[in-house]
Amino acid sequence: MTTTIHTEALTKTYDGHTVVDGLDLDVKAGEVFGLLGPNGAGKTTTILMLLGLVEPTSGEMEVLGLDPRRRPLDVKGKVGFLPDAVGFYDNLTGRQNLRFTARLNGVADAETHIGGLLEQVGLTEAADQLAGEYSRGMKQRLGLADALVKSPLILMLDEPTTAIDPEGVATMLDLIRRLAAEEDVTILLSSHLLQQVQAVCDRVAIFVRGRVVVSGAPHELAADKKGTTRVEFRFDTDDETARGRLEKSATVDEVTHGRVPGSWVATLEVGFLPDTVSSLVSDGARITGIHRVDEDLDAIYRRYFESAESETAI
């Protein structure tokens, strides 16, 4: 899979304070990649460097094979950006604001394109309403349409759901999912909202004090630092026999009750699931179901955040 965003040891320092610290990042074409961390962790600065709007102190970066420091206009021509606080001309309608952006970007057949974008983000009925009358959620959706006017290959979204009501959040997340699935757009999403990142992102990088402490798919991050994972087994047998068979397996560290009667959750070393299943079957177990029990992203984040904070304090 093609890499669309690549950084090596990317660093930004302001007045002796390191905001982004040695960032190594690879984002693949067509994926939704989340930058997850609290406010002030360095997420927005990272996006601004990738857009060529902030000069890094050191390190390397490429966006679609281009260096944003040397070719910022070319990068901006291929990347759509939705900032945290999107701004529009309040005395223009939503449609007129998009027309203005289309003219700036030399978009051909702009009216047809704009009509499609307004429909895509659910603003057709409000298209000719003044932007100054839009709610925060409507402005964010208009901002997404605005970022898509130039038909970008990459979308960078900085806290796109901040201060939006729950219905607006659901709409925005659905739009992000559909863009990635149907438009083949690579999406870099910055957020401090764990559940929302987990809902849409293929992979996540967790930021702590300007550093990425871990990255990967949420299910990969669910394996703890000892290299273990949790798997739920369901058996066609009585509870005590099933538990006994699991506890006898050399690859199993711990066994606890599962979420439904007749199921047990075993803690295994990563990579040992096939051996465990083989051992159980050889022992006469009749397994009716197997699935991994992942931590949610909230638990993963807390685990890595607390670990990184304790290391920083030493």
C-alpha positions as CSV (number, residue, x, y, z in Angstrom):
1,M,0.0,0.0,0.0
2,T,1.3,3.4,-1.0
3,T,2.5,5.8,1.8
4,T,0.9,9.2,1.4
5,I,2.4,10.9,4.6
6,H,5.9,10.2,5.9
7,T,7.9,11.8,8.6
8,E,11.3,11.0,10.2
9,A,12.4,12.6,13.4
10,L,10.1,15.6,12.8
11,T,10.6,18.1,15.5
12,K,9.3,21.5,16.4
13,T,10.6,23.7,19.2
14,Y,9.2,27.1,20.4
15,D,11.4,29.2,22.7
16,G,13.1,26.1,24.0
17,H,9.9,24.1,24.5
18,T,9.6,21.0,22.3
19,V,6.0,20.7,20.9
20,V,6.6,17.8,18.5
21,D,9.5,15.5,19.5
22,G,11.1,13.3,16.9
23,L,7.9,12.2,15.1
24,D,8.2,9.1,12.9
25,L,4.9,8.6,11.0
26,D,3.6,6.7,8.0
27,V,0.1,7.0,6.7
28,K,-1.1,4.7,4.0
29,A,-3.3,5.6,1.0
30,G,-7.0,5.2,1.7
31,E,-6.8,4.8,5.5
32,V,-8.3,6.9,8.3
33,F,-5.4,7.6,10.6
34,G,-6.0,9.1,14.0
35,L,-3.6,11.4,16.0
36,L,-4.9,10.9,19.5
37,G,-3.9,12.9,22.5
38,P,-4.9,15.7,24.9
39,N,-4.9,19.4,23.9
40,G,-1.4,20.6,23.7
41,A,0.1,17.2,22.8
42,G,1.4,18.4,19.4
43,K,-1.3,17.2,17.1
44,T,-2.2,20.5,15.5
45,T,1.4,21.6,15.1
46,T,2.1,18.3,13.3
47,I,-0.8,19.0,10.8
48,L,0.4,22.6,10.3
49,M,3.9,21.4,9.5
50,L,2.6,18.8,7.0
51,L,0.6,21.6,5.3
52,G,3.7,23.8,5.0
53,L,2.2,26.4,7.3
54,V,4.7,25.9,10.1
55,E,8.4,25.4,9.6
56,P,9.8,22.4,11.5
57,T,12.9,22.8,13.7
58,S,14.4,19.6,12.3
59,G,13.5,16.3,10.7
60,E,12.1,15.2,7.4
61,M,8.6,15.0,6.0
62,E,6.8,14.2,2.7
63,V,3.2,14.5,1.7
64,L,2.3,12.6,-1.5
65,G,6.0,12.6,-2.2
66,L,6.4,16.4,-1.8
67,D,8.3,18.3,0.8
68,P,5.9,20.9,2.3
69,R,8.8,23.2,3.1
70,R,9.9,23.4,-0.5
71,R,6.6,23.0,-2.4
72,P,3.8,24.2,0.0
73,L,1.5,25.3,-2.8
74,D,1.6,21.9,-4.5
75,V,0.9,20.2,-1.2
76,K,-2.0,22.6,-0.5
77,G,-3.4,21.9,-4.0
78,K,-3.7,18.1,-3.1
79,V,-4.7,18.3,0.5
80,G,-8.0,19.5,2.0
81,F,-7.9,20.9,5.5
82,L,-10.6,21.4,8.1
83,P,-9.3,23.4,11.1
84,D,-10.7,23.2,14.6
85,A,-12.3,26.7,14.3
86,V,-13.5,26.9,10.7
87,G,-14.3,30.4,9.4
88,F,-16.6,31.5,6.6
89,Y,-17.9,34.8,5.3
90,D,-21.1,35.2,7.4
91,N,-22.7,37.6,5.0
92,L,-22.5,34.9,2.2
93,T,-24.6,31.8,1.9
94,G,-23.1,28.3,2.2
95,R,-23.2,27.9,-1.6
96,Q,-21.6,31.3,-2.1
97,N,-18.8,30.4,0.3
98,L,-18.1,27.2,-1.7
99,R,-18.2,29.2,-5.0
100,F,-15.5,31.5,-3.6
101,T,-13.3,28.5,-2.7
102,A,-13.9,26.9,-6.1
103,R,-12.8,30.1,-7.9
104,L,-9.6,30.3,-5.8
105,N,-8.8,26.7,-6.7
106,G,-9.7,27.0,-10.4
107,V,-12.4,24.3,-10.2
108,A,-14.1,23.6,-13.5
109,D,-17.9,22.9,-13.6
110,A,-18.0,24.4,-10.1
111,E,-21.8,24.6,-9.8
112,T,-22.4,20.9,-10.4
113,H,-19.5,20.0,-8.1
114,I,-20.7,22.3,-5.3
115,G,-24.3,20.9,-5.6
116,G,-22.9,17.4,-5.1
117,L,-20.8,18.4,-2.1
118,L,-23.7,20.2,-0.4
119,E,-25.8,17.1,-0.9
120,Q,-23.0,14.9,0.4
121,V,-22.7,16.8,3.7
122,G,-26.5,17.2,4.1
123,L,-26.7,20.9,3.5
124,T,-28.8,21.1,0.3
125,E,-31.8,22.6,2.1
126,A,-29.6,25.2,3.9
127,A,-27.3,25.9,0.9
128,D,-28.8,29.4,0.3
129,Q,-29.0,30.3,3.9
130,L,-26.4,32.8,5.2
131,A,-23.4,31.0,6.8
132,G,-23.7,33.4,9.8
133,E,-27.0,31.7,10.6
134,Y,-25.5,28.2,10.6
135,S,-25.1,26.2,13.8
136,R,-21.6,25.0,14.8
137,G,-22.4,21.5,13.4
138,M,-23.6,23.0,10.1
139,K,-20.4,25.1,9.8
140,Q,-18.3,22.0,10.4
141,R,-20.2,20.2,7.6
142,L,-19.8,23.2,5.4
143,G,-16.1,23.2,6.3
144,L,-15.8,19.5,5.2
145,A,-17.5,20.4,1.9
146,D,-15.1,23.4,1.5
147,A,-12.1,21.1,2.1
148,L,-13.4,18.7,-0.6
149,V,-14.0,21.4,-3.2
150,K,-10.5,20.8,-4.8
151,S,-11.1,17.0,-4.8
152,P,-8.1,16.4,-2.6
153,L,-6.2,13.1,-2.2
154,I,-5.8,13.7,1.5
155,L,-8.1,15.3,4.1
156,M,-6.6,16.6,7.3
157,L,-9.2,17.2,10.0
158,D,-8.3,19.0,13.2
159,E,-10.7,18.2,16.0
160,P,-13.7,18.1,13.6
161,T,-16.3,17.3,16.2
162,T,-15.4,19.8,19.0
163,A,-18.4,21.6,20.5
164,I,-20.9,19.8,18.3
165,D,-24.1,18.3,19.7
166,P,-24.4,14.4,19.7
167,E,-26.5,14.3,16.6
168,G,-24.0,16.5,14.8
169,V,-21.1,14.3,15.9
170,A,-22.8,11.2,14.6
171,T,-23.4,12.9,11.2
172,M,-19.8,14.0,11.0
173,L,-18.4,10.6,11.9
174,D,-20.7,9.0,9.3
175,L,-19.4,11.5,6.7
176,I,-15.8,10.6,7.5
177,R,-16.5,6.9,7.2
178,R,-18.2,7.3,3.9
179,L,-15.5,9.5,2.5
180,A,-12.8,6.9,3.3
181,A,-14.9,4.0,2.0
182,E,-16.4,5.6,-1.1
183,E,-14.1,8.4,-2.3
184,D,-10.8,6.6,-1.6
185,V,-9.6,9.7,0.3
186,T,-6.8,9.3,2.9
187,I,-7.9,11.0,6.1
188,L,-5.6,12.3,8.9
189,L,-7.8,13.0,11.9
190,S,-6.6,14.8,15.0
191,S,-8.7,14.4,18.2
192,H,-8.7,14.1,22.0
193,L,-12.0,12.2,21.9
194,L,-11.2,8.5,22.3
195,Q,-14.5,6.9,21.4
196,Q,-14.8,9.0,18.2
197,V,-11.3,8.1,17.1
198,Q,-12.1,4.4,17.7
199,A,-15.3,4.6,15.7
200,V,-13.7,5.7,12.4
201,C,-9.9,5.1,12.5
202,D,-8.0,2.2,10.9
203,R,-4.9,3.1,12.8
204,V,-4.0,5.4,15.7
205,A,-0.9,7.2,17.0
206,I,-1.1,8.2,20.7
207,F,0.6,11.5,21.5
208,V,2.0,12.3,24.9
209,R,4.0,15.5,25.5
210,G,4.9,15.9,21.8
211,R,5.9,12.3,21.3
212,V,4.1,9.4,19.7
213,V,4.4,6.7,22.3
214,V,2.7,4.0,20.3
215,S,0.9,3.5,17.0
216,G,-1.1,0.8,15.3
217,A,-4.6,-0.5,14.8
218,P,-6.6,-0.5,18.0
219,H,-6.7,-4.3,18.2
220,E,-2.9,-4.3,17.9
221,L,-2.5,-1.8,20.7
222,A,-4.8,-4.0,22.8
223,A,-1.9,-6.4,23.3
224,D,-0.2,-5.3,26.5
225,K,3.6,-4.6,27.0
226,K,4.2,-8.2,28.0
227,G,3.0,-9.3,24.6
228,T,-0.3,-10.9,25.7
229,T,-3.8,-10.7,24.3
230,R,-7.2,-11.9,25.6
231,V,-9.3,-14.4,23.7
232,E,-12.9,-15.6,24.5
233,F,-13.6,-19.2,24.0
234,R,-17.0,-20.8,23.8
235,F,-17.4,-24.5,24.4
236,D,-20.0,-27.2,23.8
237,T,-19.3,-28.7,27.3
238,D,-19.9,-27.9,31.0
239,D,-18.2,-24.9,32.6
240,E,-15.7,-26.6,34.9
241,T,-14.4,-29.0,32.2
242,A,-13.9,-26.1,29.8
243,R,-12.1,-24.0,32.4
244,G,-9.9,-26.9,33.4
245,R,-8.8,-27.6,29.9
246,L,-7.9,-24.0,29.3
247,E,-5.9,-23.8,32.6
248,K,-4.0,-26.9,31.6
249,S,-2.7,-25.3,28.4
250,A,0.9,-24.3,28.6
251,T,0.2,-21.2,26.5
252,V,-2.5,-19.8,28.8
253,D,-1.6,-17.4,31.7
254,E,-5.0,-16.6,33.2
255,V,-8.6,-17.7,32.8
256,T,-11.7,-15.6,33.7
257,H,-15.4,-15.8,33.1
258,G,-16.6,-14.7,29.7
259,R,-19.5,-12.4,28.9
260,V,-22.1,-15.2,28.3
261,P,-22.6,-18.5,30.1
262,G,-20.3,-21.3,28.9
263,S,-17.6,-18.9,27.7
264,W,-14.2,-18.3,29.2
265,V,-11.6,-15.5,28.5
266,A,-8.0,-16.7,28.4
267,T,-4.9,-14.5,28.5
268,L,-2.4,-15.8,25.9
269,E,1.0,-14.8,24.6
270,V,0.5,-13.0,21.2
271,G,0.9,-15.5,18.4
272,F,0.0,-18.6,20.5
273,L,-3.7,-18.8,19.6
274,P,-3.2,-21.6,17.0
275,D,-1.2,-23.7,19.5
276,T,-3.8,-23.1,22.2
277,V,-6.6,-24.2,19.9
278,S,-4.7,-27.3,18.8
279,S,-4.0,-28.3,22.4
280,L,-7.6,-27.9,23.4
281,V,-8.9,-29.9,20.5
282,S,-6.3,-32.7,21.2
283,D,-7.6,-32.7,24.8
284,G,-11.2,-33.4,23.5
285,A,-12.6,-29.8,23.7
286,R,-15.4,-29.0,21.4
287,I,-15.0,-25.3,20.6
288,T,-18.1,-23.5,19.3
289,G,-16.7,-19.9,19.1
290,I,-13.5,-17.9,19.4
291,H,-12.9,-14.2,19.3
292,R,-10.4,-11.7,20.6
293,V,-11.5,-9.5,23.5
294,D,-9.9,-6.1,22.8
295,E,-9.6,-3.3,25.3
296,D,-11.5,-0.2,24.1
297,L,-9.4,2.7,23.0
298,D,-10.0,4.5,26.4
299,A,-8.2,1.7,28.3
300,I,-5.4,1.5,25.7
301,Y,-4.8,5.2,25.9
302,R,-4.8,5.3,29.6
303,R,-2.3,2.5,29.8
304,Y,0.1,4.0,27.4
305,F,-0.4,7.6,28.7
306,E,0.2,6.6,32.3
307,S,3.3,4.6,31.3
308,A,4.8,7.5,29.2
309,E,4.0,10.0,32.0
310,S,5.8,7.9,34.6
311,E,8.8,7.5,32.3
312,T,8.9,11.3,31.8
313,A,8.8,11.8,35.6
314,I,11.8,9.6,36.3
